[in-house]
């Protein structure tokens, strides 16, 4: 008998699968919800902040939640190959789940603009990597076109099964806290994830069997972009997005209308942060809480901190920030931020090691 773990097995009553569906899973989901113990004190505000650490999924990002569902359905529908455009994490997830399913994965990535860890993973999983001399938005347009000319299933977040899988993160948060938080903060690229969380919170407010409302509590949704790649704060698509947070280096978000609905329905907002602000939050999280996320992920915390400080998020609130990817994905950006803490080299002698300790106590 096949032993299933992972989020589809756990939430199958609320996902589009049947008893006979072959689940393509790597045990994704059930990620830690970590309460921050030091940052609220440092910013001097009485708030409860939790981070949903999605970097602990099997390929190191939340994309696994969507990919288990998208690949499960692609296989169920008889597909032999999947394709995506990617800033890195989608390609790693697509590649891994394709291996698991025994099908082929094609990934289009912007040359030179994907973080080292993501490239390493995608190479190791053996996906067919197609590098383009254009950005994510260009790759996405090409993927949509080529899917009309070749027998491949698109597994970007325009595939509705991706959002189905990703909505389970909201289920987990409600299961753990016993209720939805007051505010939910996310980094926004294509805006699929913010849409999926809202879907999850909304569906979980209703009993799956009786369809009766069980609560009216849903969070205010706060979406944060990088200043150089902020079409939602600009109010229009932008053509040459730039940010160090490569996972959200997107100027033409695919879930544009859906995400604006989320903003309106939840009374939420979009805002943007400079790369410097994003990196400060990334480092703060590592140095004060012991949680290492990738730059894009830190946009959620950077935005939350700013809006707590300015009072837009009031004291007494319970806030969840999604940390979308693992810090190990982008070692270059991490190391380049730690110039002053670079390791020193000393003699391999007891005396020198002793001095190195006592001088630094
Ligand atoms: C994909 C991704 C995002 C953006 O998610 P969207 O659904 O495109 O808004 C943010 N952070 C990381 C690490 C990602 O991989």
Boltz pocket constraint, residues with backbone or C-beta under 6 A from the ligand:
constraints:
  - pocket:
      binder: B
      contacts: [[A, 61], [A, 63], [A, 89], [A, 90], [A, 157], [A, 187], [A, 188], [A, 189], [A, 190], [A, 191], [A, 192], [A, 193], [A, 194], [A, 247], [A, 248], [A, 294], [A, 296], [A, 297], [A, 324], [A, 325]]
      max_distance: 6.0
